[in-house]
C-alpha cells in the first residue's frame, strides 16, 4: 500500500504562491517519490527517516518538481530491537552459584555462574505468561481429607490456575482443585479429599495440556492403606569430603508392614512417577519391622538430584529424603523421612528467586517514555553479584543493576530496547531565506 501525503506550505510574504509537498513511500520503506511545487524557490531538500523522536538516517535529494528513487536507509537500530506481536519481555538473574552449559565439541560441560529464575514480565501486544511448576512430589494416604500445600514455580501471575491429571489409579478433576497465587514464584493449592478415595498417582501442572512425561509436574502419590510404615532411620550424618564423594552409607530402617519385596530408595520423586529420578539402596529384609540398606555412589548425583533442598530451615543443614516402597501395582509407599547431610559451606547458599516485579506487567515504552525505565525486583536470596538479565525478541542483555538488600534489587531497562517504534519519513525543504518546511508520512500507512 502506498501513501500520498498532500501538504501545503506557505512561503512568507507570498501567500498567493502556495508550494505543495507530496511524498509517497512504498516497498516497505525503500521506494520514495516526491513532488515540490515551485522548486525555483527552494535552495535544498532532503528526506529524513525518524524513529521518533530520533532521526536515524538522512538523504539529500535533488531540488526538482518531482523525483523518484530507491533507498536502503540504515534500519539497523530499528531491526535489532523491533518487537514482533508475540515477543515478550523476560527477566532473569545472573547468579554466581548458577551454571551455564557450554558445548565443547561433542561434550557438554557446566561452567560456574548462570541465569536463574526467569520470569515473563511483559508482552509486546498482550501479556500471556505460561505458568510452570517446579517438579516436586507429595505422598498422601488413601482416604485422606482435603489437602492444602504450597508449590513453587515461575510466571505464577494473578489468576493462574493449577490443573490436575490422573496418571494411574486415583481420579481427580480440575473443579476439585483451587489455586491461591502468593507471588510469581509461590502458590497454595487445595485438593478435595474426593481425589484420594482410591490409591494411584496424580500430577499437577500450570499447563492445561500437560503430559505425564513433562518435567514441570508436581506428583501426588496416593498411597494405599496397605503401604509400609517408615518410623525411623538410624545412621550418622552423611559427610561430603573435599572430593565431593559420599562414603558408603549404611542405614537401619524401622517401621512396620515390611516384607521381602520392600525396597528403600532416596529422591524427591515418588517411585512410579518418572523413573530414573530415584536412587535405590541395596535393601536387606530383616523382619516386618526392620530393613537394612546400603549404597555406594558418586555424591555428585546425590547432591545434584536430592541434596538441593534445605528442608530444615537451617542454612547449613540439608537432607536426603528416604522412602520405603512396597507393591507398585498396589501403590504402596511409606511416608518419607529426611536424613540430615552436612555439605561443604560453599554449597549451602540457595539460588536467587524472583517473587515480584514493579511495575508489572512492564508494557512497551514509546517515544514519550524516559530513556530508561526503573524497575524494582523483590525476591529471595539476592547477593551483590546478582545482575538482572533481560530478553526481548532476539535481543538479550545485562541491565544496569543496583543491589538494595537480600530481597530487593533495582534495574533499568533502556527505552530503545523495549519500545513501540514510531518510524516516519519526512520530506524537508529549505528556501533561500533559510526557512524550512516539512511533511511526514508514517510507516504504518505504507
N, C-alpha and C positions, 0 to 999 in steps of 0.2 A: 504494500500500500504506500502511496506517495502522498505527501502533504504539501500543499502550496499555501504559503503564507503571504497574503497581500498586506503590505504595510504602507502607510502614508507618512512621510517625513516632511516637515516644513523647514525650508531654509529661511533663516531670519531675514527680515527686510523684503522678502519677495514671496508673499503669500499667494500671489497669482500663479506662481510656478511651484507645483507640489510634486516633488520627485517621489516615485513609488519604489519600494523594495519588495522583491519577491524571492522566495527561497523554496526549493524542492529538494528533499533528501530521500534517496531510495537505496535499494540493495543493502539493507541492514547498516545504513550509515556510511556507505562507501562511495555513493554516486551523488554528485551535487550539481544542481542547476540554479542559476541566479539571474535576476534582472535588476538593472539600475536605471531608473528614469533620470534623464539629464546627466549623463556621465561626464559631460564637459565641465560641470561644476564640482566634480569630485576629484580630490588630489590623490587619494589612495584608498584601497579597500582590502579587506581580509575576512576570513571565516575563522571563527573560534569554536572549539569543542569544549564544553564545560561539563564537569561532574559537580553540579552546584554544591558549594559556592566557588570551587576552584576551576581555573582554566587549565586544562590538561594538554591542549595542543592548539596550534595556530598556523594558518597558511595564508600567505599573501596571494591575492588574486588580481588578475588584470582588470583595470578600470575600463569597462565597456558596457554597452547596453544590455548584453546578455552573455552568459558564459556557461560552460558545462565541462566537468572533469571528474575523474575518479581519484579518490584519496584514501589511502590506508593510514588513518591517523593513529597516534600512539594510544592504543586501548589497553596497554599492559596493566595500568593501575586499576582499571575497571574490571578486566577479566580475572585478575588474581583474586579479587575479593567479591566478585559478583555472586549474589545469592540466588540459588535456584529455589523454586517454590517449595521443595521438600527439604531444603537444608535446615539443619538445627544447630544451635549453639550448645556444645558440650564442654563442661568444665571438669577438670580433674586436678589431682595434686601430685607433683613430683615429690617422692618421699625417699629419703636416704636408705630406708630399710625395705623399700620395694625392690623389684628386679626387672630388668629388661632382657628379653630373649633376643639373642643375636645369632643369625645364621652364618656359620663359618664353613663354607663348602657344603659337605653333607652332614655336618654336625651342628647341633643347636646347643648353645650354652647360655646360662643366665648370668648376667653381669649385675653387680650391686647398683641400687638406685633405679627407680622406675615410677611410672604413673600408677596411682591408686585412686579408688573412689570416684570413678567417672559418673557424672550426673548431667542429664539433659536440662538445660537452663532456659531455653527459649527456642522459638521456631521462626523461620523467615515469613511464612504466611499463616501458619497455625501451630498451636502448641499441643503436641500429641505424644507425650513420652510413653515408652513401653516399659512398665514396671517389671523388675526382676527380683526374685527372692534369692537369698543366699542359701546354698544347699545345706540342709540340716535334717535331723531325724527326731522323732518323738516315739516313745513307746507308751501305748495306752492299753489298759486292761479291758478285756471284753466285758461289756455290761456297765462300763463307767458312765457317769453323768456328763453334763455339758463340760467342755474343756476350753479354757481360755489361756493363751500363751503368746509370748512375743516372738516376732520374726524380724530378721534384718534383711536388707536388700539395697536396691538402688532405684532411683526415679519413682519413689512411692509418693506421688503427688496427691494432693487432696482429691478425694473421690475414687482413689484406687480400690479395686475390688479383687480379693483373692478368690481363685476358683479351685474347686475340689474335683478330683478324678478317682475313680475306683480302678485299681490295678489288679488285685486279686481278692476274692472273698468279699470282704466288707463292702457295703454300698453306702453312697452318700451323694448329695446333690447340692448345687450352689445355694438354694434357698435355705439350707440348713447351716450356712456359714456366714458370719458377719465380720466386717473388717473395720477397725478404727485406726486411721493413719495418725501417727505421732509426729513424724517428720520424714524427710526424704529417705532416711535410712532405716526407720523403725516403724513397725505397725503392731497392732494387737489383734489377734484372730480368735474368734469364739466359734466352736463347732458343737452342734447339738449332739446330745447323747444318743440320738437315734442312729447316728453313724457308727456306733460302737456295739450294736446289738450282736453282730456276728464278727468272728475273727477275720483278719485279712490285712491287706496293705492298701492304703490310700496315699495320694500325694496332692500337694497344693502347688499352685503356680500363679504368677501375675498374668500369664498368657491364657486366654480363653480357649486356645487351640493346642495346649501343651501336650507333649507325648512323654511316655514313661522313660524314654532314654535321654530326655533333656537334662542338662546339668544344673539348671536353676530351679529345682524342685525341693519342697520340704516334704519328707516322707513320714508317714504315720503308720507304725506297725501296731495293729490292733491284736494284742497277744491273747491267745486262747486261755480259758480257765485252767487248762492242764499244763500251763507253762512252768518250767523250773523256777525256783526262787533263789536269788542270789543275796545272801545276808551279809557276807564279809569276805574280804580278800586280805591275806596276810603276806607281807613281804617287806623288805626295807625300801626306802625311797630309791628311785632309779637314778643313778648318776650319769651324766654325759661328760666324757673326758675331752681333752683338747682336740682329739681326732674325730670328735662327733660320732663316737661308736657306743652303742649300748652293750654293756656286758650281758652275759647270759642271764635271763630273767626267769626266776622260779616263783611260782605262785601257789598258795594253798587257798582254794576257794571253798567256802562253806555255805550251805543253804539247805534246800530240800527239793524233792521230786527230780533228783538226778538219776540218770541211767547210763548204760554203756554207750548210748548214742549221743550223750551230752557233749558239747564242744564249747570251749572258751575262745572268744575272739575279741579283738580290740578295734575300735573305729567309731566314727561319728555317723555312720550309715547303718541302718538295721540290715541284717542279713536277709536276702530275698529281694532287696530293692535294686541297687546297682552292684552287681558282683565285681570283685576286684578292688572295692573300697574298704576292705577289711584285712586285718592280719590275724590268721588263725593260729592258735597255740597248739602244741602237741599236748593233748589232754589225756590224762590217765584217770580212769574211773576207780575210786576208792570205795565209796558207799553211796547210798541215796542222799547222803548229807555232805559228801566231801569229794572234791576233784583236785588233782594236781596238774599244773600246766607249766610248760617251759617254752621259751622261744629264743632263738639266736638270730639277730637280724641287723641290718645296717640302720643306724639311727636316723640317717637322712630321710629314709622312707617314713619312719615313725614320726619324726619331728615334722616333716612336711605335711603329712596327712592328718596326724592326730594330736600333736602337741601344740598346735597353733591356737588353741582356745584356752584362755585363762578362766577356769571355772570357779576359782576360789575367791577372786577379787583381790588377791594379794599379788602385787606386780611380779614377784619372782617365783610364784607358785603356779605350775601348770599341771595337767593331768592326762593320764592315759585312760580312756573310757573303756571299761570292760563289760562283757555280756556273757551270758550262757544261753546257747540255743538248744532247742530240742528237735522235734519233728517239724521240718519245714512245711510239709503238707498240712499240718495242723496249726501252723503259725504260732509255734511255741517259742517264746522268747522271754527271758528274765528281765527284770528291771536292771538298770546299769549301776555300776559302781566306779568311782573315779580314783585312780591310783596316782598319788602325787609324784611329780617328776621335777627334779631340780635342773634348771637349764643354765647354760653359760649366761652370765649377766648381759652380754651383748645381744642375746636372743630374746630378752624379756619384753622389750617395748612393743606395744601394739601399733599397727599402722594407722595413719590418719584417716578419718572418715568425715565426709561432708554430710551434715544433717539439715542445713537450711541455707538459703541464699536470699539476699535482699539487694535490689528488687527482684521479685520473682512473679511470673516469668520475665526474662530480660528480652524486651522487644527490640527489633532492629532500629537503629538510630537513623536520623535523616540530617539534612544539611543545616538544620537549626540546632542540632544537638551539640553539646560541648565536645571538645577534641577528644576527651576521654570520659568514660563513664565509670564512676567509682562504685564498686560493689562490696558488700560485706558477706563473708562466708563464716558460718558457725559450724562447729563440729566437735570432734573428739581427737585427742592425742596429737595435736599440732605441735610441731617443733620449728625452730627458727629456720631450718634448712628447707622447709616446705616451700614450693613455688606453685602458684596457680597456673595451670595449663589450659589453653582454650583451643577448641577445634570448631571451625566454622567453614562449611563447604569443604573445599580441598585445602584450606589453609589451617595450619596449626602453629602455635607459638607459645612461649612462656610469657606470662603477663608480669608487669611490674607488681610486686607483691610486698605487703607490709605485715610482719608478724606482730600481732597485738597480744595474744595470750594463747594458752594451750587449747582454747576453744574458739578463738576468733582470728580471722585473717582479713585483710583488705587487699583488693586488687583493682587494677584499672584496665578497662577494655578500650582500645583505640576505636574511635568512631569509624574510621575508614575501613576497618576490618569486619564490622558488624553493623552494616547500614543498608538502607534502601538507596540505590544510586538514582540520581536525577540527571541524566545526560540530556543536554540540549545543544543545538547547533545555532550559532549566532552569526549573522551577516552584519559586518560593521563597515561603514564608510566614514571618511573624514574629508571635509571641504577645505578649500584653500584658506579659509578663515580659521581653520582649526577646530571647527565644530564637528562632533561625532553623532552619528545616527545608527541605530542598530535595531534589528528584529530577530526573533528566535523561532525555532521550531523544535518541539520536544521529540525525543527518540521514541516515545511510546506512541506517537502519532504517525510513525513512518508507514 
